[in-house]
Amino acid sequence: MFLLRAGTTLLLLLVFAQSLGSPRSFSVDYQHDCFRKDGERFRYISGSIHYNRIPRVYWKDRLLKMYMAGLNAIQTYIPWNYHEMYPGQYNFSGDRDVEYFLKLAQDIGFLVILRPGPYICAEWDMGGLPAWLLKNKNIVLRSSDPDYITAVDKWMGKLLPMIKPYLYQNCGPIITVQVENEYGSYFACDYNYLRHLTKLFRSHLGEEVVLFTTDGASPGYLKCGALQDLYATVDFGPGGNVTAAFEAQRYAEPRGPLVNSEFYTGWLDNWGSPHAEVPTAVVAKSLNEILAMGANVNMYMFIGGTNFGYWNGANAPYKPQPTSYDYDAPLTEAGDLTKKYFAIQEVIKEYRKIPEGPILPSTPKYAYGAVVMKKLLTISDALDKLSFSGPVNSTNPLTFIELNQAFGYVLYRTTLPVNCTKPTPLSSPLNEVHDRAYVSVDGVSAGILERSKVIAINVTGNAGSQLDVLVENMGRINYGKDINDSKGLLSTLYLGTLPLTGWTMYSLSIDEAVSQGLLGDKEATPTDAPQPVALSPPTFYSGSFIIPDGIPDLPQDTYIKLPKWRKGQVWINGFNLGRYWPSRGPQVTLFVPANILSTAAPNNVTVLELEKAPCSAGPCTVEFTADPILNGPVYSDHKQRRRLFSKEDLL
C-alpha cells in the first residue's frame, strides 16, 4: 500500500512538473557561438525605440509596426535623469511608465534588450546622468568616485528591483541587460567601476541574466570597455567591412554569438549641420551581410522620435542637437513608414518568417493652417510671473545647478559700473557662457554671446544702466570627456578689463508659468524702447486655434512651422514641444502629436522668441502643416563636417 501511494505521488509530481514546463532560460553558448533560449539556438533581430522620445499613446502603434517588419526583439534605454530629476524624487508615471512599456512589448510578442545605464549617451541631455550630480564640482562621473558610486547605488537600488520581474527567467521579456554604455570611449578606463556595476547588477538581478557591454568595433575601444563576466558586443554602421568589425569583437570574445548592438540605420543631427541621410540600399546591403553571418543585430534607431522640452544632448566641440531625433530611421519621427522600412523587411524575410497581416498605416496628418500670434510680455517684464523662487544675490554669478535649476533659462542682472559712451567689449574671456546669452542694456538688445562661437560683443550705456543677460541651457554634452557640462555663467563677464560684480539672478520656471496660464493673453502695448533692426529682447507671443468639429477623426498629428521667426521655444496647451531654430537649420518644423491637441476647447500656442519675431510690421503667424521639413538650409560658421558613424568626431 505504501509503495502504491508513493508511486502515485511521484506520478502526480511528474505530471505537475510537465504542466509547468521547463524553467525559462536565456544564456550564451560559447561552444556553439550562439545564444540559447530555453535550450534552443536563438538569434535576435532587434530595433531600438526610446519610450522617452515617444508619447505613451503611440507606443503600441510604433511597436506593432516594428513587429510587422519582422523584428523579434526591441532595445531601449532607461534615462536616469528622466526618472529622478531631483534627488530621491522618482517619476515612473505617464510617459515615464517603463513597466507599462515592457508589458506592452511582451504582449505584442517582443523580447527586450535593456540598457539601463547608469550612463546611456543616446544624444540625450548629459547622456542620461542627472544634472544634480554636478552640485559636487569635483565629482568624476562614470568612475569609482565615492560620491558618484553612492548616487548610482541608490538609483539602481530603486530601478533594478522594478526590472527584475521582467527578466526572461521570471517570465518577462528581458533577455539581456547592458552594464554602462560604450565605456571604452571614456577617458577614465576604471575597471573597478565596471566591476562594481557588475556586482551591483548581479546583486539585484541574479546570476542567470546575461549582462553585456557595447563598444566601438576596434580593440582600442574594447580595451577599456570590456570586462570578464560581461559579454562584450560591438557597434558599427553600414557600408563598411562587416567581417573586420566582428573580428574586433573576437578580440574580447573569442567564442560566443556575434552581436552588433548598434547597427546605424541613420545618424544624429546637430544645429547648423546638414540633416544626416543614409541611403536605404547601403543599410539593406550591410544588414544582409550581418544576418548572412548568423550574427545578432540591433538596428539603431528603428524609430528615433523627438527630444521634447529640453532633453536634447550636445556634442563637443559644443554643438547641440535639434528637437527632432528622426535619425533617418526606418520609421520617421512621427512613426511613418518609409522605403527603408520595407527594404529592411525584405532583408529580414530571407532569414525568418515575418508576421502575416496588414501593417498599420502611417498616422494621418492635418494642416490646421496659420495662427495669428500677438505679443505678450518680455522676459524682463514678466519676471514676477516667471521666477517662482525670487531673486538671488551674489558677488559673482552662480551656475544653474547652484541655483537648483537643471534646464531652461536663467536671467542674470547687474549694472554697468562705468559710462560706455563708445562701444565697449562685454566678454567671457574663458568662453564660460554655457550656452547662449541674450544681452540687453536698459531693455534694448545689445547682442548674443554664444559658447565657442561669440565670446565678446560691444555694448553702450551709462554707469548704472541695467545689464540683463538671459542665459539658455542648450543641452548638456552627452558623449566623451566633457559630460560634466555645467550651465549658466560659469565665471563673471568683463566690461572692457573690468570684471562685473553684484549679480542678481532669477531662476525662470517658464514651463510652469505657461501651463498655469500666468502670462495671460493681453496684448502688449506698443510703448517698448526702440530696438535695433537685428534683435529684440526675448519676448512671449500667444495665439489659439480651434479644431473643426465637423471633420471626423480629428485631432490628427501635425507640424508647426515658424516662418521668419529666428529661435526660441514652443508650447501647445502647456506642453513643451521643444526648441525651434530655423535661422540655423536644418530642422524647420516641429512635430506636434495629436494627443496634446483638443477638439473641446481652443488650442493655445505660446512662443518664446529669443532673437526677433517677424511682428514689427503687423500681425505675425505660425503655421500648422501636414509635411515635415527636417533638411532645410543650414547657416553656421562651424566648418567641420562630421562623418557618419564616426564617434571620434563627437569627442
C-alpha positions in Angstrom: 0.0 0.0 0.0 2.8 2.4 0.9 4.6 1.7 -2.4 1.4 2.2 -4.4 0.8 5.6 -2.7 4.4 6.6 -3.2 4.2 5.7 -6.9 1.0 7.6 -7.3 2.5 10.7 -5.6 5.6 10.5 -7.9 3.4 10.3 -11.0 1.4 13.3 -9.9 4.6 15.3 -9.3 5.9 14.4 -12.7 2.6 15.4 -14.4 2.5 18.7 -12.4 6.1 19.4 -13.4 5.3 18.8 -17.0 2.3 21.1 -16.8 4.5 23.9 -15.5 7.0 23.3 -18.3 10.8 23.6 -18.1 12.2 26.7 -16.5 12.7 29.6 -19.0 16.3 30.3 -19.7 18.5 32.6 -21.8 22.2 32.1 -22.0 25.4 32.4 -24.0 26.6 29.2 -25.7 30.3 29.7 -26.1 30.9 26.3 -27.6 28.5 26.9 -30.5 28.9 30.7 -30.8 25.2 31.5 -30.2 22.6 32.4 -27.7 20.3 29.7 -26.2 16.7 30.4 -25.4 15.0 27.6 -23.5 17.8 25.4 -24.7 17.3 26.1 -28.3 19.7 28.0 -30.6 18.5 31.7 -30.9 19.3 34.8 -32.9 17.7 38.2 -32.3 16.9 40.8 -35.0 16.1 43.9 -33.0 15.4 47.6 -33.3 15.9 50.5 -31.0 13.0 52.5 -29.7 13.2 55.1 -26.9 9.9 55.3 -24.9 11.1 58.6 -23.5 11.0 60.1 -27.0 7.5 58.9 -28.0 4.2 59.8 -26.3 2.8 56.9 -24.4 -0.4 56.9 -26.6 1.8 56.0 -29.6 3.9 53.2 -28.0 1.6 50.5 -29.3 1.5 51.9 -32.8 5.3 52.1 -33.1 5.9 48.6 -31.5 3.3 47.0 -33.8 5.0 48.5 -36.9 8.3 47.2 -35.7 6.8 43.7 -35.1 5.4 43.6 -38.6 8.8 44.4 -40.0 10.0 41.1 -38.8 11.8 42.0 -35.6 11.7 39.6 -32.7 13.2 41.9 -30.2 13.5 45.6 -29.3 16.2 47.5 -27.5 15.6 50.5 -25.2 17.5 52.8 -22.8 16.3 53.9 -19.4 17.5 57.5 -18.8 18.2 58.1 -15.2 17.6 61.9 -15.4 14.2 61.3 -16.9 13.0 59.4 -13.8 14.9 61.2 -11.0 15.0 64.8 -11.9 15.6 65.7 -8.3 17.4 63.6 -5.8 15.2 61.0 -4.3 12.1 62.1 -6.3 11.2 59.3 -8.7 8.7 59.5 -11.5 7.5 56.4 -13.3 4.1 57.6 -14.4 2.5 58.6 -17.7 5.1 58.8 -20.5 7.7 57.6 -17.9 5.9 54.3 -17.1 8.7 52.0 -18.2 6.9 49.0 -16.7 3.9 49.5 -18.9 6.2 49.8 -21.9 7.9 46.5 -21.1 4.5 44.8 -20.6 3.2 46.2 -23.9 6.3 45.0 -25.7 5.9 41.5 -24.3 2.2 41.4 -25.1 3.0 42.3 -28.7 5.5 39.4 -28.9 8.8 41.1 -28.4 11.9 40.1 -26.4 13.7 43.1 -24.8 17.3 44.1 -24.7 17.5 46.6 -21.8 20.1 49.3 -21.4 19.6 50.9 -18.0 22.8 52.8 -17.8 23.6 54.5 -15.5 25.1 56.3 -18.5 23.4 55.9 -21.8 24.7 58.6 -24.2 21.7 58.4 -26.7 22.1 62.1 -27.7 20.1 62.7 -24.5 21.0 65.5 -22.1 24.2 64.6 -20.2 23.9 61.1 -21.5 21.1 60.3 -19.1 23.0 61.3 -16.0 21.1 63.7 -13.7 22.4 67.3 -13.7 22.2 67.5 -9.9 25.3 65.2 -9.7 27.2 68.4 -10.7 26.5 70.0 -7.3 29.7 68.4 -6.4 32.1 70.3 -8.6 34.9 67.8 -8.2 32.8 64.7 -9.0 34.3 62.3 -11.5 31.4 60.9 -13.4 31.4 57.2 -14.6 34.2 56.3 -12.2 34.8 54.8 -8.7 34.4 58.3 -7.2 32.6 57.5 -3.9 30.1 60.3 -4.4 29.2 59.1 -7.9 29.0 55.5 -6.7 26.7 56.4 -3.8 24.3 58.1 -6.2 24.4 55.2 -8.7 23.9 52.6 -6.0 20.8 54.4 -4.7 19.3 54.8 -8.2 20.0 51.2 -9.2 18.6 50.1 -5.8 15.3 51.7 -6.9 15.3 50.7 -10.6 16.7 47.2 -10.8 14.2 45.6 -8.3 11.5 47.1 -10.5 13.1 45.5 -13.6 13.8 42.0 -12.1 10.2 40.6 -12.5 10.5 41.4 -16.2 13.6 39.2 -16.8 13.1 36.3 -19.2 13.9 33.9 -16.4 11.0 35.4 -14.4 8.5 35.0 -17.3 9.2 38.6 -18.6 10.6 39.8 -21.9 14.1 41.0 -21.0 16.8 38.6 -22.3 19.9 40.7 -21.8 20.9 43.8 -19.8 23.7 46.2 -20.6 26.1 47.4 -17.9 27.1 51.1 -18.6 27.5 52.1 -22.3 30.5 52.5 -24.6 32.8 52.8 -21.7 35.8 52.2 -23.8 35.2 55.7 -25.3 35.5 57.4 -21.9 38.8 58.7 -20.6 38.5 57.1 -17.1 39.2 53.5 -18.0 38.2 52.5 -14.5 37.9 48.7 -14.3 37.0 48.9 -10.6 34.0 50.9 -11.6 32.9 48.3 -14.1 33.5 45.6 -11.5 31.4 47.5 -9.0 28.5 47.9 -11.5 28.7 44.2 -12.4 28.4 43.2 -8.7 25.6 45.7 -8.2 23.6 44.4 -11.2 24.1 40.8 -10.1 23.0 41.6 -6.5 19.7 42.9 -7.8 19.1 40.8 -10.9 20.7 37.5 -10.0 23.3 35.3 -11.6 21.3 34.0 -14.6 20.7 37.1 -16.5 23.1 37.8 -19.5 24.9 41.1 -18.8 26.7 42.7 -21.7 28.7 45.7 -22.8 28.8 47.7 -26.1 31.8 49.4 -27.6 33.1 50.6 -30.9 34.3 47.9 -33.3 38.1 48.2 -32.6 40.4 46.8 -29.9 41.1 50.3 -28.7 37.6 50.8 -27.5 37.2 47.2 -26.2 40.4 47.5 -24.1 38.7 49.7 -21.5 35.1 48.8 -22.2 35.1 45.0 -21.9 35.3 43.1 -18.6 35.2 39.5 -17.6 31.7 38.3 -16.7 30.2 40.9 -19.1 29.6 39.7 -22.6 31.3 42.2 -25.0 29.4 43.3 -28.1 30.3 46.0 -30.7 28.6 48.7 -32.7 29.1 49.8 -36.3 27.3 51.3 -39.2 26.5 50.2 -42.8 28.9 50.5 -45.7 32.0 49.1 -44.0 33.7 45.7 -43.7 31.3 43.6 -41.6 33.8 40.8 -41.2 36.5 43.1 -39.9 34.1 44.7 -37.5 33.2 41.4 -35.9 36.9 40.4 -35.8 37.2 43.3 -33.3 34.5 41.7 -31.1 36.5 38.5 -31.3 39.4 40.4 -29.7 37.3 40.5 -26.5 35.1 37.4 -27.0 37.0 34.6 -28.9 33.8 32.5 -28.7 30.2 33.2 -28.4 27.5 34.9 -30.6 28.4 37.7 -32.9 26.5 40.8 -31.9 26.2 44.3 -33.3 24.3 46.2 -30.6 24.0 49.4 -32.6 23.8 48.9 -36.4 23.2 52.5 -37.5 20.2 52.9 -39.9 20.8 56.7 -39.9 22.8 59.2 -37.9 22.4 62.1 -35.5 21.9 65.8 -36.4 23.3 69.0 -35.0 22.0 72.5 -35.3 24.0 74.2 -38.2 24.9 70.9 -40.0 23.0 69.3 -42.9 20.4 66.6 -42.0 22.1 63.2 -41.9 20.8 60.8 -44.5 22.0 57.2 -45.0 21.0 55.5 -48.3 18.5 52.7 -48.0 20.5 50.4 -50.3 23.6 50.7 -48.2 21.7 49.9 -45.0 20.0 46.9 -46.6 23.2 45.5 -48.1 25.1 45.6 -44.8 22.2 44.2 -42.8 22.1 41.3 -45.2 25.8 40.7 -44.7 25.3 40.7 -40.9 22.4 38.3 -41.0 24.2 36.0 -43.5 27.0 35.6 -41.0 24.5 34.3 -38.4 25.1 37.4 -36.3 22.6 39.1 -33.9 21.8 42.7 -34.7 20.0 45.6 -33.2 19.2 48.5 -35.6 19.8 51.9 -34.0 17.4 53.6 -34.4 14.4 51.8 -35.8 12.4 54.8 -34.8 14.1 57.9 -33.3 11.3 60.1 -32.0 11.5 63.6 -30.5 13.6 65.5 -28.0 10.6 67.2 -26.5 11.2 70.0 -24.0 14.9 70.5 -23.1 16.0 66.8 -23.4 18.4 67.1 -26.3 22.1 66.5 -25.8 25.1 68.1 -27.4 28.5 67.1 -28.9 32.0 68.5 -28.4 33.3 70.9 -29.7 30.0 72.2 -28.5 27.2 71.6 -31.0 23.7 70.9 -29.6 21.3 68.5 -31.2 17.9 69.6 -32.5 14.5 68.8 -31.2 13.9 66.1 -33.8 15.6 62.8 -33.3 14.2 61.4 -36.6 17.7 59.8 -37.2 16.7 59.0 -40.9 15.3 55.8 -39.3 13.0 53.2 -40.9 10.1 54.8 -39.1 10.1 58.5 -39.1 9.9 60.8 -36.1 6.1 60.6 -36.4 6.1 56.8 -36.8 5.5 56.9 -40.6 6.5 54.0 -42.9 9.5 54.7 -45.2 11.2 52.9 -48.2 13.9 52.0 -45.7 11.3 50.2 -43.5 10.2 48.0 -46.4 13.7 47.4 -47.7 14.7 46.1 -44.2 11.6 44.0 -44.1 12.6 42.3 -47.4 16.0 41.5 -46.0 14.6 40.0 -42.8 12.2 37.8 -44.9 15.2 36.0 -46.1 16.2 34.8 -42.6 13.0 34.4 -40.6 9.3 34.2 -41.2 7.7 37.6 -40.6 4.2 38.1 -39.3 1.3 37.9 -41.7 -1.4 40.6 -42.0 -1.6 44.3 -42.7 0.9 46.8 -41.4 -0.6 49.8 -39.5 -0.5 52.7 -41.9 1.3 56.0 -41.2 -0.8 58.2 -38.9 -2.7 60.9 -40.8 -1.5 64.5 -40.6 -3.6 67.6 -40.8 -2.7 71.1 -41.8 -4.6 73.4 -39.4 -3.3 76.4 -41.1 -2.0 79.8 -39.9 -2.4 81.1 -36.4 -2.1 84.8 -35.7 0.2 85.5 -32.8 0.1 88.5 -30.5 2.9 89.9 -28.4 2.6 89.5 -24.7 5.5 90.3 -22.3 9.2 90.3 -22.5 11.1 88.1 -20.1 12.2 91.1 -18.1 8.6 92.4 -17.8 7.3 89.0 -16.8 9.9 88.3 -14.1 7.4 88.4 -11.2 5.4 85.7 -13.0 8.3 83.6 -14.1 10.7 83.5 -11.1 8.8 81.4 -8.5 11.8 81.4 -6.2 12.6 85.1 -6.4 15.9 86.9 -6.8 19.2 85.5 -5.6 22.1 87.9 -5.0 25.8 87.1 -5.3 29.0 88.9 -5.9 29.8 86.6 -8.8 27.3 84.8 -11.0 26.1 81.3 -9.9 25.6 78.4 -12.2 22.2 76.8 -13.0 22.8 73.9 -10.5 24.0 76.3 -7.8 20.6 77.9 -8.3 18.9 74.5 -8.1 17.8 74.7 -11.8 18.6 72.0 -14.3 17.0 73.2 -17.6 15.7 76.2 -19.5 16.7 79.8 -18.7 18.2 81.9 -16.0 18.2 85.7 -16.1 21.5 87.3 -14.7 21.2 91.0 -13.9 23.8 93.7 -12.8 24.6 97.3 -13.7 27.3 98.9 -15.8 29.9 100.2 -13.4 31.2 103.0 -15.8 29.9 105.1 -18.6 30.3 103.4 -22.0 29.6 106.2 -24.4 31.6 104.4 -27.1 31.1 100.7 -27.9 32.9 98.7 -25.1 33.5 94.9 -25.2 31.4 92.8 -23.0 33.1 89.4 -22.9 33.6 86.0 -21.4 37.4 85.6 -21.9 37.4 82.0 -20.8 34.4 81.0 -23.0 32.3 80.3 -20.0 28.9 81.3 -21.3 27.1 78.0 -21.3 25.5 78.1 -23.7 23.8 81.1 -25.3 23.2 84.6 -23.7 20.8 87.3 -24.9 22.2 90.6 -23.7 20.3 93.9 -23.3 21.1 97.2 -21.7 18.1 99.2 -20.2 15.8 96.9 -22.2 17.5 97.4 -25.5 19.0 94.4 -27.1 22.8 94.6 -27.4 23.7 91.2 -28.9 24.2 87.5 -28.3 27.1 85.7 -26.6 27.4 82.0 -27.8 29.6 79.3 -26.4 32.7 78.5 -28.5 31.4 81.0 -31.2 30.9 84.5 -29.9 32.8 85.4 -26.7 32.5 89.2 -26.9 30.0 91.8 -28.1 30.1 95.6 -27.9 27.7 97.5 -25.6 27.0 101.1 -24.8 25.3 102.7 -21.8 25.7 104.9 -18.8 27.0 104.0 -15.4 24.2 102.4 -13.5 22.4 101.1 -16.6 20.7 97.8 -16.1 22.5 94.9 -17.8 20.4 91.8 -18.4 21.9 88.5 -19.6 19.4 85.8 -20.3 21.3 82.5 -20.4 19.9 79.5 -22.2 20.9 75.9 -21.5 21.0 74.5 -25.0 21.6 70.8 -23.8 24.4 69.1 -22.0 27.2 67.2 -23.7 26.2 63.6 -23.9 29.4 61.9 -25.1 33.1 62.0 -24.3 35.2 63.5 -21.5 33.1 66.7 -21.2 29.8 65.3 -20.0 30.2 67.2 -16.7 28.7 70.1 -18.5 27.7 73.0 -16.2 25.3 75.6 -17.4 24.9 79.4 -16.9 27.7 82.0 -16.4 30.5 79.8 -15.1 32.6 82.9 -14.4 31.8 86.6 -14.4 31.7 88.7 -17.6 34.1 91.5 -18.2 33.3 95.1 -19.4 36.5 96.0 -21.1 39.0 95.0 -18.5 36.6 95.3 -15.5 35.1 92.2 -14.0 31.4 92.7 -13.4 30.2 92.0 -9.8 27.0 92.4 -7.8 24.8 90.0 -9.7 21.1 89.3 -9.1 19.8 86.0 -10.6 16.4 84.8 -11.4 15.6 81.1 -12.0 12.8 81.0 -14.5 10.0 78.5 -14.2 8.7 79.1 -17.7 7.1 75.7 -18.2 5.1 76.1 -15.0 4.1 79.7 -15.8 2.9 78.7 -19.3 1.0 75.6 -18.2 -0.7 77.7 -15.4 -1.6 80.5 -17.8 0.3 83.1 -15.7 1.4 85.1 -18.8 -2.2 86.0 -19.6 -3.3 86.8 -23.1 -3.5 90.6 -23.1 -1.6 92.1 -26.0 1.4 94.2 -25.1 1.0 98.0 -25.5 3.4 99.4 -28.2 5.4 101.5 -25.7 8.6 99.5 -25.8 12.0 101.1 -26.1 13.2 101.4 -29.7 15.2 98.3 -30.8 18.0 97.8 -33.3 16.9 96.2 -36.5 18.7 92.9 -35.9 17.4 91.9 -32.4 14.7 92.4 -29.9 14.5 91.3 -26.2 13.3 87.7 -25.5 9.5 88.0 -25.7 6.5 85.8 -25.3 3.8 85.6 -28.0 0.5 83.8 -27.9 -2.3 82.6 -30.2 -5.0 80.0 -30.4 -6.9 77.9 -32.9 -10.0 75.8 -32.9 -10.1 72.3 -34.5 -13.2 71.9 -36.6 -15.8 69.6 -35.1 -17.4 68.8 -38.4 -14.4 66.8 -39.7 -14.2 63.2 -38.5 -11.1 61.7 -37.0 -9.6 64.9 -35.6 -7.4 65.8 -33.9 -4.6 64.5 -36.0 -0.8 64.8 -35.8 0.6 68.0 -37.4 3.8 70.0 -37.6 4.4 73.6 -36.6 6.4 75.9 -38.8 7.5 79.4 -37.7 8.2 81.3 -41.0 10.7 84.2 -40.4 10.9 83.5 -36.7 14.5 83.2 -35.5 15.0 81.0 -32.4 13.1 80.0 -29.4 10.8 77.6 -27.6 7.2 76.5 -28.4 4.4 75.3 -26.0 1.0 74.0 -27.1 -1.6 73.7 -24.4 1.2 73.9 -21.9 3.2 71.0 -23.4 6.8 72.0 -24.2 7.3 70.9 -27.9 11.0 71.9 -27.8 13.3 74.4 -29.5 13.0 75.9 -32.9 15.9 77.4 -34.7 15.2 77.7 -38.5 17.7 80.5 -38.8 20.4 78.0 -38.0 18.8 74.8 -39.5 18.5 72.1 -40.6 15.2 71.5 -38.7 12.4 73.8 -39.8 9.2 72.1 -38.5 8.4 70.6 -35.0 6.3 67.5 -34.6 3.0 68.0 -32.9 1.5 64.8 -31.6 -2.3 64.7 -31.7 -2.6 63.7 -28.1 -1.7 67.2 -26.9 -4.4 68.8 -29.1 -8.1 69.4 -28.1 -11.3 69.4 -30.0 -13.3 70.5 -27.0 -11.6 73.9 -26.4 -9.3 76.3 -28.2 -5.7 75.2 -28.5 -3.3 77.7 -27.0 0.1 78.3 -28.7 2.8 80.0 -26.7 6.1 81.1 -28.3 9.2 82.5 -26.6 11.1 84.2 -29.3 14.7 84.9 -28.2 16.0 87.0 -31.0 13.4 88.7 -33.1 9.9 87.9 -34.2 8.5 88.9 -37.6 5.9 91.1 -36.0 7.2 94.6 -36.3 5.1 95.3 -39.5 1.9 94.0 -38.0 0.4 90.6 -37.1 2.7 87.6 -37.4 1.8 83.9 -37.7 2.9 80.4 -37.0 1.7 77.7 -39.4 0.5 74.2 -38.9 1.3 72.0 -41.9 1.0 68.3 -42.8 4.5 67.9 -44.0 7.8 67.9 -42.0 10.9 69.8 -43.0 14.0 68.4 -41.3 16.6 69.1 -44.0 16.2 72.8 -44.6 19.1 75.2 -45.2 21.8 75.5 -42.6 23.6 78.6 -41.6 26.7 78.1 -39.5 30.3 79.2 -39.2 31.2 75.7 -38.0 33.3 74.3 -40.8 33.9 70.8 -39.5 31.8 68.2 -41.4 31.3 65.3 -39.2 31.5 61.8 -40.7 28.7 59.3 -40.5 29.0 56.6 -37.8 32.3 58.1 -36.5 32.0 58.8 -32.8 35.6 60.1 -32.7 34.2 63.2 -34.4 31.9 63.8 -31.4 34.6 64.0 -28.8 
